[in-house]
Amino acid sequence: MLSQKEVERLYYGLRSHMNLQGDEEGQALRALSNEFILRNVNIGESLWDLDSDIGDLHFILEGTFAEYLKRGTHSFILRFYRPGKFAFSEDSLLYSNQSDTYSKALSNAKVAYLPSKHFQNALRQGGLGVKLMEALINLSMTEYRNTTYEMLQSSGTNRIHAALEQFPDLLHLIPRRELADYLGISRASLFRSLKEIGHE
């Protein structure tokens, strides 16, 4: 069960992404915030699995997660989720399809999650549910823009700086091989760049 402090944090997290009209929508959002469930996640565990069509909405209270896309035998990091952020599979939550991605906890974590059935109920009722859907699509687009910004940096060193601005503890959470893949540079280039900025 979420504490009142955690419910408030969740409520204001949701509200910051939504344009609410009047007290009625504010009360409905507060009621929805109370439907979230507390979950402790150990390092290496998933928020959602590959090929899952069960789409829950997660709010990260503690810890960091990575989202991976699997192609053949190799998995590629798409993006990261840190405390105060929402994490979900667009495929399963928004479109009720099997997910092309999976998530993994990079540290022991605590999340609040809204079961898919509650999200779908809110969506069917319209109003607040539709606004929540729009907010989550916009949020997803913003996260992808941030990742694209990192990848457009001209050098490996600049890409690392851009990534570390968003996730200062990144170097302690994932293997160097995965970080090099994420940044789109060779491992040799990664080590050179880390040496330049004093992280190796």
GROMACS elastic network, one bead per residue, 0.5 to 0.9 nm:
[ bonds ]
;  ai    aj funct       b0    kb
    1    36     6  0.83531   500
    1    37     6  0.59210   500
    1    38     6  0.54153   500
    1    39     6  0.86069   500
    2     5     6  0.79638   500
    2     6     6  0.58242   500
    2     7     6  0.61811   500
    2    34     6  0.79537   500
    2    36     6  0.75585   500
    2    37     6  0.64560   500
    2    38     6  0.55443   500
    2   112     6  0.75299   500
    3     6     6  0.51404   500
    3     7     6  0.62586   500
    3     8     6  0.86519   500
    4     7     6  0.50130   500
    4     8     6  0.61605   500
    4     9     6  0.86012   500
    4    34     6  0.89775   500
    5     8     6  0.51395   500
    5     9     6  0.62411   500
    5    10     6  0.86512   500
    6     9     6  0.50017   500
    6    10     6  0.61154   500
    6    11     6  0.85065   500
    6    61     6  0.79177   500
    6   112     6  0.84317   500
    7    10     6  0.50321   500
    7    11     6  0.60033   500
    7    12     6  0.86341   500
    7    30     6  0.82818   500
    7    33     6  0.61176   500
    7    34     6  0.63647   500
    7    36     6  0.81108   500
    7   112     6  0.88201   500
    8    12     6  0.61796   500
    8    13     6  0.83591   500
    8    30     6  0.83033   500
    8    33     6  0.80484   500
    9    12     6  0.53765   500
    9    13     6  0.60197   500
    9    14     6  0.86831   500
    9    61     6  0.87205   500
    9    84     6  0.82735   500
   10    14     6  0.61793   500
   10    15     6  0.84637   500
   10    33     6  0.64217   500
   10    34     6  0.89875   500
   10    36     6  0.87333   500
   10    59     6  0.71298   500
   10    61     6  0.86042   500
   10    84     6  0.82296   500
   10   112     6  0.80021   500
   11    14     6  0.52489   500
   11    15     6  0.60302   500
   11    16     6  0.85941   500
   11    29     6  0.69853   500
   11    30     6  0.60388   500
   11    32     6  0.84191   500
   11    33     6  0.55843   500
   11    34     6  0.85794   500
   12    16     6  0.59292   500
   12    17     6  0.88112   500
   13    16     6  0.53866   500
   13    17     6  0.71496   500
   13    59     6  0.84332   500
   13    84     6  0.70043   500
   13    85     6  0.78146   500
   13    86     6  0.84685   500
   14    17     6  0.56305   500
   14    18     6  0.66429   500
   14    29     6  0.80205   500
   14    33     6  0.82979   500
   14    86     6  0.86945   500
   14   132     6  0.81020   500
   14   135     6  0.85722   500
   15    18     6  0.50696   500
   15    19     6  0.73784   500
   15    20     6  0.74610   500
   15    26     6  0.82993   500
   15    29     6  0.77789   500
   16    19     6  0.80092   500
   17   132     6  0.82701   500
   17   135     6  0.56818   500
   17   136     6  0.80084   500
   17   138     6  0.85062   500
   17   139     6  0.76304   500
   18   131     6  0.65935   500
   18   132     6  0.68285   500
   18   134     6  0.83755   500
   18   135     6  0.59083   500
   19   131     6  0.76368   500
   19   135     6  0.87623   500
   20    23     6  0.83649   500
   20    24     6  0.89525   500
   20    25     6  0.59859   500
   20    26     6  0.65566   500
   20    29     6  0.88873   500
   20   128     6  0.80589   500
   20   131     6  0.82782   500
   21    24     6  0.76922   500
   21    25     6  0.61120   500
   21    26     6  0.76382   500
   22    25     6  0.58944   500
   22    26     6  0.66662   500
   23    27     6  0.60910   500
   23    28     6  0.85496   500
   24    27     6  0.51736   500
   24    28     6  0.62050   500
   24    29     6  0.86608   500
   25    29     6  0.60907   500
   25    30     6  0.85259   500
   25   127     6  0.82171   500
   25   128     6  0.65201   500
   26    29     6  0.51544   500
   26    30     6  0.62314   500
   26    31     6  0.86723   500
   27    30     6  0.50152   500
   27    31     6  0.61683   500
   27    32     6  0.86006   500
   28    31     6  0.50455   500
   28    32     6  0.61961   500
   28    33     6  0.86361   500
   28   128     6  0.73447   500
   29    33     6  0.61245   500
   29    34     6  0.87267   500
   29   128     6  0.72891   500
   30    34     6  0.64950   500
   31    34     6  0.52421   500
   31    35     6  0.68985   500
   32    35     6  0.52600   500
   32    36     6  0.73077   500
   32   114     6  0.85331   500
   32   118     6  0.82479   500
   32   119     6  0.88216   500
   32   122     6  0.83440   500
   33    36     6  0.57236   500
   33   114     6  0.82914   500
   34    37     6  0.80774   500
   35   113     6  0.84892   500
   35   114     6  0.64848   500
   35   115     6  0.83675   500
   35   118     6  0.76686   500
   36    57     6  0.88080   500
   36    58     6  0.86001   500
   36   112     6  0.56853   500
   36   113     6  0.50293   500
   36   115     6  0.73942   500
   37   111     6  0.81965   500
   37   112     6  0.52606   500
   37   113     6  0.52294   500
   37   114     6  0.64123   500
   37   115     6  0.80505   500
   38   110     6  0.73060   500
   38   111     6  0.59723   500
   38   113     6  0.65501   500
   39   109     6  0.84901   500
   39   110     6  0.58520   500
   39   111     6  0.53041   500
   39   112     6  0.60748   500
   39   113     6  0.72674   500
   40   108     6  0.77483   500
   40   109     6  0.59334   500
   40   111     6  0.64003   500
   40   112     6  0.87795   500
   41    44     6  0.83656   500
   41    45     6  0.62550   500
   41    46     6  0.77584   500
   41    47     6  0.80797   500
   41    63     6  0.88470   500
   41   105     6  0.70438   500
   41   107     6  0.84734   500
   41   108     6  0.59034   500
   41   109     6  0.50076   500
   41   110     6  0.59066   500
   41   111     6  0.74223   500
   42    45     6  0.56350   500
   42    46     6  0.86893   500
   42   105     6  0.67646   500
   42   106     6  0.86051   500
   42   107     6  0.68957   500
   42   109     6  0.62655   500
   42   110     6  0.86246   500
   43    46     6  0.86933   500
   43   104     6  0.75670   500
   43   106     6  0.54633   500
   43   109     6  0.73228   500
   44   104     6  0.54366   500
   44   106     6  0.62519   500
   44   107     6  0.74984   500
   44   108     6  0.83259   500
   45    48     6  0.89918   500
   45   103     6  0.80340   500
   45   104     6  0.54676   500
   45   105     6  0.55209   500
   45   106     6  0.85326   500
   45   108     6  0.89173   500
   46    49     6  0.63815   500
   46    65     6  0.86015   500
   46   102     6  0.70569   500
   46   103     6  0.51214   500
   46   105     6  0.62072   500
   47    56     6  0.84994   500
   47    58     6  0.78510   500
   47    65     6  0.85682   500
   47    87     6  0.83552   500
   47    88     6  0.80377   500
   47   102     6  0.76017   500
   47   103     6  0.56170   500
   47   104     6  0.66559   500
   47   105     6  0.77181   500
   48    52     6  0.69369   500
   48    54     6  0.79717   500
   48    55     6  0.76869   500
   48    56     6  0.80592   500
   48    88     6  0.78101   500
   48    89     6  0.73704   500
   48    99     6  0.83544   500
   48   101     6  0.82168   500
   48   102     6  0.55832   500
   48   103     6  0.57806   500
   48   104     6  0.81688   500
   49    52     6  0.54471   500
   49    53     6  0.88136   500
   49    99     6  0.73695   500
   49   100     6  0.88553   500
   49   101     6  0.71345   500
   49   103     6  0.67338   500
   49   104     6  0.88731   500
   50    53     6  0.88048   500
   50    69     6  0.85716   500
   50    70     6  0.82766   500
   50    98     6  0.75726   500
   50    99     6  0.55356   500
   50   100     6  0.59120   500
   50   101     6  0.53104   500
   50   103     6  0.83638   500
   51    92     6  0.89350   500
   51    97     6  0.84435   500
   51   100     6  0.62659   500
   51   101     6  0.76756   500
   51   102     6  0.83195   500
   52    55     6  0.77599   500
   52    92     6  0.70767   500
   52    97     6  0.80121   500
   52    98     6  0.50584   500
   52    99     6  0.54514   500
   52   100     6  0.85075   500
   52   102     6  0.86961   500
   53    91     6  0.76907   500
   53    93     6  0.78006   500
   53    96     6  0.60308   500
   53    97     6  0.54158   500
   53    99     6  0.61850   500
   54    92     6  0.58502   500
   54    93     6  0.70239   500
   54    96     6  0.75137   500
   54    97     6  0.84907   500
   54    98     6  0.79161   500
   54    99     6  0.86629   500
   54   115     6  0.86543   500
   54   116     6  0.66045   500
   55    88     6  0.70982   500
   55    89     6  0.64784   500
   55    90     6  0.80187   500
   55    91     6  0.79457   500
   55    94     6  0.76660   500
   55    95     6  0.89938   500
   55    96     6  0.72212   500
   55    97     6  0.88535   500
   55    99     6  0.86693   500
   55   115     6  0.74573   500
   55   116     6  0.52356   500
   55   117     6  0.87606   500
   55   119     6  0.88429   500
   56    87     6  0.89092   500
   56    88     6  0.65911   500
   56    89     6  0.79590   500
   56    92     6  0.81289   500
   56    93     6  0.61635   500
   56   113     6  0.64487   500
   56   114     6  0.56498   500
   56   117     6  0.83316   500
   56   118     6  0.89293   500
   56   119     6  0.77198   500
   57    86     6  0.71989   500
   57    87     6  0.64764   500
   57    88     6  0.53376   500
   57    89     6  0.81875   500
   57    93     6  0.72201   500
   57   112     6  0.83318   500
   57   113     6  0.54148   500
   57   114     6  0.50757   500
   57   115     6  0.67634   500
   57   116     6  0.70977   500
   57   119     6  0.77553   500
   58    85     6  0.84007   500
   58    86     6  0.55369   500
   58    87     6  0.50656   500
   58    88     6  0.61255   500
   58   111     6  0.63522   500
   58   112     6  0.57034   500
   58   114     6  0.64748   500
   58   115     6  0.88439   500
   59    83     6  0.77567   500
   59    84     6  0.67358   500
   59    85     6  0.58194   500
   59    87     6  0.62047   500
   59    88     6  0.87915   500
   59   110     6  0.88847   500
   59   111     6  0.55787   500
   59   112     6  0.51634   500
   59   113     6  0.61864   500
   59   114     6  0.85893   500
   60    63     6  0.70427   500
   60    64     6  0.77597   500
   60    65     6  0.86663   500
   60    81     6  0.75050   500
   60    82     6  0.63934   500
   60    84     6  0.55508   500
   60    85     6  0.55752   500
   60    86     6  0.62103   500
   60    87     6  0.72617   500
   60   109     6  0.77706   500
   60   110     6  0.65342   500
   60   112     6  0.66054   500
   60   113     6  0.86572   500
   61    82     6  0.82614   500
   61    83     6  0.50496   500
   61    84     6  0.60198   500
   61    85     6  0.80765   500
   61   109     6  0.74496   500
   61   110     6  0.54003   500
   61   111     6  0.51063   500
   61   112     6  0.69208   500
   62    82     6  0.75071   500
   62    83     6  0.51673   500
   62    84     6  0.80337   500
   62   107     6  0.89439   500
   62   108     6  0.79174   500
   62   111     6  0.67362   500
   63    81     6  0.85606   500
   63    82     6  0.62972   500
   63    83     6  0.61351   500
   63   105     6  0.74816   500
   63   106     6  0.73786   500
   63   107     6  0.55510   500
   63   108     6  0.59056   500
   63   110     6  0.65842   500
   63   111     6  0.84391   500
   64    80     6  0.71681   500
   64    81     6  0.56363   500
   64    83     6  0.67301   500
   64   104     6  0.87520   500
   64   105     6  0.61385   500
   64   106     6  0.55557   500
   64   107     6  0.59613   500
   64   108     6  0.80089   500
   64   109     6  0.69286   500
   64   173     6  0.83035   500
   65    79     6  0.86351   500
   65    80     6  0.56826   500
   65    81     6  0.50073   500
   65    82     6  0.65230   500
   65    87     6  0.86063   500
   65   103     6  0.66271   500
   65   104     6  0.55267   500
   65   106     6  0.52846   500
   65   107     6  0.74456   500
   65   109     6  0.84670   500
   66    77     6  0.65545   500
   66    78     6  0.74781   500
   66    79     6  0.59194   500
   66    81     6  0.61908   500
   66    82     6  0.89010   500
   66   102     6  0.84879   500
   66   103     6  0.56008   500
   66   104     6  0.55055   500
   66   105     6  0.66162   500
   66   106     6  0.68098   500
   67    76     6  0.83695   500
   67    77     6  0.57668   500
   67    78     6  0.55871   500
   67    79     6  0.55170   500
   67    80     6  0.61937   500
   67    81     6  0.79042   500
   67    87     6  0.89354   500
   67    89     6  0.89865   500
   67   101     6  0.66597   500
   67   102     6  0.57114   500
   67   104     6  0.65545   500
   68    75     6  0.59498   500
   68    76     6  0.52720   500
   68    78     6  0.55227   500
   68    79     6  0.75564   500
   68   100     6  0.87626   500
   68   101     6  0.54418   500
   68   102     6  0.53602   500
   68   103     6  0.59896   500
   68   104     6  0.78780   500
   69    74     6  0.85266   500
   69    75     6  0.55050   500
   69    76     6  0.52076   500
   69    77     6  0.63946   500
   69    78     6  0.65545   500
   69   100     6  0.64615   500
   69   102     6  0.67318   500
   69   103     6  0.89353   500
   70    73     6  0.71328   500
   70    74     6  0.58449   500
   70    76     6  0.62661   500
   70    77     6  0.88537   500
   70   100     6  0.74657   500
   70   101     6  0.66985   500
   70   102     6  0.81571   500
   71    74     6  0.55377   500
   71    75     6  0.61060   500
   71    76     6  0.77771   500
   72    75     6  0.79288   500
   75   178     6  0.88502   500
   76   178     6  0.74327   500
   76   181     6  0.69093   500
   76   182     6  0.67485   500
   77    80     6  0.79295   500
   77   178     6  0.72497   500
   77   179     6  0.82345   500
   77   181     6  0.76524   500
   77   182     6  0.56297   500
   78   101     6  0.87773   500
   78   144     6  0.84426   500
   78   147     6  0.79194   500
   78   182     6  0.71653   500
   79   143     6  0.76157   500
   79   144     6  0.76415   500
   79   147     6  0.67216   500
   79   182     6  0.84142   500
   80    87     6  0.89977   500
   80   143     6  0.88175   500
   80   167     6  0.81726   500
   81    84     6  0.86339   500
   81    85     6  0.62221   500
   81    86     6  0.73736   500
   81    87     6  0.65081   500
   81   167     6  0.89610   500
   82    85     6  0.58259   500
   82    86     6  0.84676   500
   82    87     6  0.89411   500
   82   167     6  0.77304   500
   83    86     6  0.84380   500
   83   110     6  0.89854   500
   83   111     6  0.87373   500
   86   136     6  0.83904   500
   86   139     6  0.83452   500
   87   103     6  0.89664   500
   87   140     6  0.88784   500
   88    91     6  0.87904   500
   88    92     6  0.82795   500
   88    93     6  0.68468   500
   88    94     6  0.89687   500
   88   103     6  0.88267   500
   88   136     6  0.88847   500
   88   140     6  0.88973   500
   89    92     6  0.55796   500
   89    93     6  0.58427   500
   89    94     6  0.76974   500
   89    99     6  0.64541   500
   89   100     6  0.83996   500
   89   101     6  0.72259   500
   89   102     6  0.78956   500
   89   103     6  0.87409   500
   90    93     6  0.53735   500
   90    94     6  0.50928   500
   90    95     6  0.66280   500
   90    96     6  0.84540   500
   90    97     6  0.86341   500
   90    99     6  0.76855   500
   90   136     6  0.86604   500
   90   137     6  0.79966   500
   90   140     6  0.79916   500
   91    94     6  0.59916   500
   91    95     6  0.51705   500
   91    96     6  0.61588   500
   91    97     6  0.50895   500
   91    98     6  0.61817   500
   91    99     6  0.50826   500
   91   100     6  0.71723   500
   91   101     6  0.85768   500
   92    95     6  0.55715   500
   92    98     6  0.56442   500
   92    99     6  0.55937   500
   93    96     6  0.57653   500
   93    97     6  0.79550   500
   93    99     6  0.89922   500
   93   116     6  0.68332   500
   93   119     6  0.82121   500
   93   120     6  0.85461   500
   94    97     6  0.82899   500
   94   133     6  0.72458   500
   94   136     6  0.85265   500
   94   137     6  0.82146   500
   95    98     6  0.88158   500
   96    99     6  0.87145   500
   97   100     6  0.89239   500
   98   101     6  0.89992   500
   99   102     6  0.72988   500
  104   107     6  0.89540   500
  105   108     6  0.67459   500
  105   109     6  0.70068   500
  106   109     6  0.83796   500
  106   173     6  0.57250   500
  106   174     6  0.70906   500
  107   173     6  0.71796   500
  114   117     6  0.82983   500
  114   118     6  0.65867   500
  114   119     6  0.67718   500
  115   118     6  0.55980   500
  115   119     6  0.66383   500
  115   120     6  0.88904   500
  116   119     6  0.50456   500
  116   120     6  0.60602   500
  116   121     6  0.84973   500
  117   120     6  0.50811   500
  117   121     6  0.60416   500
  117   122     6  0.86207   500
  118   121     6  0.50216   500
  118   122     6  0.62246   500
  118   123     6  0.85689   500
  119   122     6  0.51966   500
  119   123     6  0.62179   500
  119   124     6  0.87535   500
  119   129     6  0.73481   500
  119   132     6  0.89121   500
  120   124     6  0.61535   500
  120   125     6  0.86696   500
  120   129     6  0.80239   500
  121   124     6  0.51564   500
  121   125     6  0.63633   500
  121   126     6  0.89349   500
  121   129     6  0.79388   500
  122   125     6  0.52278   500
  122   126     6  0.66711   500
  122   127     6  0.82892   500
  122   128     6  0.69820   500
  122   130     6  0.78274   500
  122   132     6  0.86474   500
  123   126     6  0.53154   500
  123   127     6  0.78742   500
  123   128     6  0.75823   500
  123   130     6  0.56054   500
  123   131     6  0.87160   500
  123   132     6  0.80466   500
  123   133     6  0.74447   500
  124   127     6  0.89577   500
  124   129     6  0.71782   500
  124   130     6  0.83077   500
  125   128     6  0.78751   500
  125   129     6  0.66132   500
  125   130     6  0.83240   500
  126   129     6  0.52242   500
  126   130     6  0.53042   500
  126   131     6  0.81694   500
  127   130     6  0.54460   500
  127   131     6  0.64236   500
  127   132     6  0.87542   500
  128   131     6  0.50385   500
  128   132     6  0.60992   500
  128   133     6  0.86322   500
  129   132     6  0.50230   500
  129   133     6  0.62395   500
  129   134     6  0.87219   500
  130   133     6  0.50118   500
  130   134     6  0.62496   500
  130   135     6  0.85626   500
  131   134     6  0.50873   500
  131   135     6  0.60695   500
  131   136     6  0.86162   500
  132   136     6  0.61686   500
  132   137     6  0.86675   500
  133   136     6  0.52255   500
  133   137     6  0.63132   500
  133   138     6  0.86984   500
  134   137     6  0.52003   500
  134   138     6  0.62138   500
  134   139     6  0.85190   500
  135   138     6  0.51292   500
  135   139     6  0.59955   500
  135   140     6  0.85711   500
  136   140     6  0.60630   500
  136   141     6  0.85560   500
  137   140     6  0.51231   500
  137   141     6  0.62575   500
  137   142     6  0.86730   500
  138   141     6  0.50847   500
  138   142     6  0.61775   500
  138   143     6  0.87092   500
  139   142     6  0.50822   500
  139   143     6  0.62967   500
  139   144     6  0.87334   500
  140   143     6  0.51736   500
  140   144     6  0.63275   500
  140   145     6  0.86394   500
  141   144     6  0.51497   500
  141   145     6  0.61468   500
  141   146     6  0.86960   500
  142   146     6  0.62351   500
  142   147     6  0.86947   500
  143   146     6  0.51310   500
  143   147     6  0.63621   500
  143   148     6  0.86660   500
  144   147     6  0.50407   500
  144   148     6  0.60909   500
  144   149     6  0.85345   500
  145   149     6  0.60689   500
  145   150     6  0.86823   500
  146   149     6  0.50392   500
  146   150     6  0.64490   500
  146   151     6  0.88541   500
  146   166     6  0.89547   500
  147   150     6  0.51481   500
  147   151     6  0.64101   500
  147   152     6  0.87950   500
  147   163     6  0.81753   500
  148   151     6  0.50531   500
  148   152     6  0.61678   500
  148   153     6  0.89554   500
  149   152     6  0.52156   500
  149   153     6  0.68221   500
  149   159     6  0.86951   500
  149   162     6  0.79764   500
  150   153     6  0.57350   500
  150   158     6  0.80402   500
  150   159     6  0.53075   500
  150   160     6  0.79122   500
  150   161     6  0.84985   500
  150   162     6  0.53940   500
  150   163     6  0.62038   500
  150   183     6  0.77915   500
  151   154     6  0.81313   500
  151   159     6  0.62445   500
  151   162     6  0.87059   500
  151   182     6  0.86758   500
  151   183     6  0.63867   500
  151   184     6  0.73905   500
  152   155     6  0.86979   500
  152   159     6  0.76974   500
  153   156     6  0.76110   500
  153   157     6  0.86220   500
  153   158     6  0.56830   500
  153   159     6  0.53093   500
  153   162     6  0.78961   500
  154   157     6  0.85272   500
  154   158     6  0.66879   500
  154   159     6  0.74272   500
  155   158     6  0.52235   500
  155   159     6  0.62465   500
  155   160     6  0.86752   500
  155   185     6  0.89300   500
  155   193     6  0.88481   500
  156   159     6  0.50434   500
  156   160     6  0.61774   500
  156   161     6  0.86309   500
  156   183     6  0.73650   500
  156   184     6  0.82536   500
  156   185     6  0.64794   500
  156   186     6  0.89708   500
  156   189     6  0.68023   500
  156   190     6  0.66162   500
  156   192     6  0.88793   500
  156   193     6  0.62577   500
  156   194     6  0.89991   500
  157   160     6  0.51598   500
  157   161     6  0.62459   500
  157   162     6  0.87062   500
  157   189     6  0.86804   500
  157   190     6  0.77837   500
  157   192     6  0.85029   500
  157   194     6  0.71905   500
  157   196     6  0.77307   500
  157   197     6  0.75824   500
  158   162     6  0.61575   500
  158   163     6  0.86161   500
  158   193     6  0.87062   500
  159   162     6  0.50983   500
  159   163     6  0.61894   500
  159   164     6  0.85695   500
  159   183     6  0.65644   500
  160   163     6  0.51040   500
  160   164     6  0.60240   500
  160   165     6  0.85002   500
  160   183     6  0.73678   500
  160   190     6  0.83242   500
  160   193     6  0.78418   500
  160   194     6  0.79215   500
  161   164     6  0.51387   500
  161   165     6  0.60980   500
  161   166     6  0.89175   500
  161   197     6  0.86655   500
  162   165     6  0.52260   500
  162   166     6  0.69105   500
  162   167     6  0.88685   500
  163   166     6  0.55004   500
  163   167     6  0.61109   500
  163   168     6  0.78343   500
  163   170     6  0.79266   500
  163   183     6  0.84674   500
  164   169     6  0.73027   500
  164   170     6  0.65723   500
  164   171     6  0.82149   500
  165   168     6  0.59904   500
  166   170     6  0.88896   500
  167   170     6  0.53827   500
  167   171     6  0.87347   500
  168   171     6  0.76525   500
  169   172     6  0.56237   500
  169   173     6  0.66976   500
  170   173     6  0.52135   500
  170   174     6  0.66199   500
  170   179     6  0.85365   500
  171   174     6  0.63283   500
  171   175     6  0.77767   500
  171   176     6  0.76639   500
  171   179     6  0.80350   500
  171   199     6  0.84375   500
  172   175     6  0.80381   500
  174   177     6  0.82672   500
  174   178     6  0.64996   500
  174   179     6  0.66041   500
  175   178     6  0.54461   500
  175   179     6  0.63906   500
  175   180     6  0.87849   500
  176   180     6  0.60636   500
  176   181     6  0.85996   500
  176   187     6  0.71859   500
  176   190     6  0.78837   500
  176   191     6  0.84421   500
  177   180     6  0.51887   500
  177   181     6  0.63388   500
  177   182     6  0.86699   500
  177   186     6  0.85340   500
  177   187     6  0.63361   500
  177   190     6  0.89804   500
  178   181     6  0.50857   500
  178   182     6  0.60862   500
  178   183     6  0.86077   500
  179   183     6  0.61410   500
  179   184     6  0.84590   500
  179   185     6  0.87685   500
  179   187     6  0.84922   500
  179   190     6  0.82082   500
  180   183     6  0.51785   500
  180   184     6  0.59778   500
  180   185     6  0.52860   500
  180   186     6  0.58572   500
  180   187     6  0.54978   500
  180   188     6  0.88447   500
  180   189     6  0.82528   500
  180   190     6  0.60627   500
  181   184     6  0.50205   500
  181   185     6  0.64038   500
  181   186     6  0.74305   500
  181   187     6  0.82014   500
  182   185     6  0.79559   500
  183   186     6  0.87066   500
  183   190     6  0.86163   500
  185   188     6  0.82669   500
  185   189     6  0.62682   500
  185   190     6  0.65707   500
  186   189     6  0.51384   500
  186   190     6  0.61982   500
  186   191     6  0.87651   500
  187   191     6  0.62180   500
  187   192     6  0.85855   500
  188   191     6  0.52638   500
  188   192     6  0.62532   500
  188   193     6  0.86277   500
  189   192     6  0.50623   500
  189   193     6  0.60474   500
  189   194     6  0.85075   500
  190   193     6  0.51401   500
  190   194     6  0.60678   500
  190   195     6  0.85242   500
  191   194     6  0.50875   500
  191   195     6  0.60970   500
  191   196     6  0.86207   500
  191   199     6  0.89271   500
  191   200     6  0.72036   500
  192   195     6  0.51359   500
  192   196     6  0.63069   500
  192   197     6  0.89420   500
  192   200     6  0.86866   500
  193   196     6  0.50143   500
  193   197     6  0.64828   500
  193   198     6  0.86402   500
  193   199     6  0.86636   500
  193   200     6  0.89593   500
  194   197     6  0.52887   500
  194   198     6  0.60748   500
  194   199     6  0.50151   500
  194   200     6  0.55798   500
  195   198     6  0.50190   500
  195   199     6  0.58026   500
  196   199     6  0.77530   500
  196   200     6  0.84021   500
  197   200     6  0.81733   500
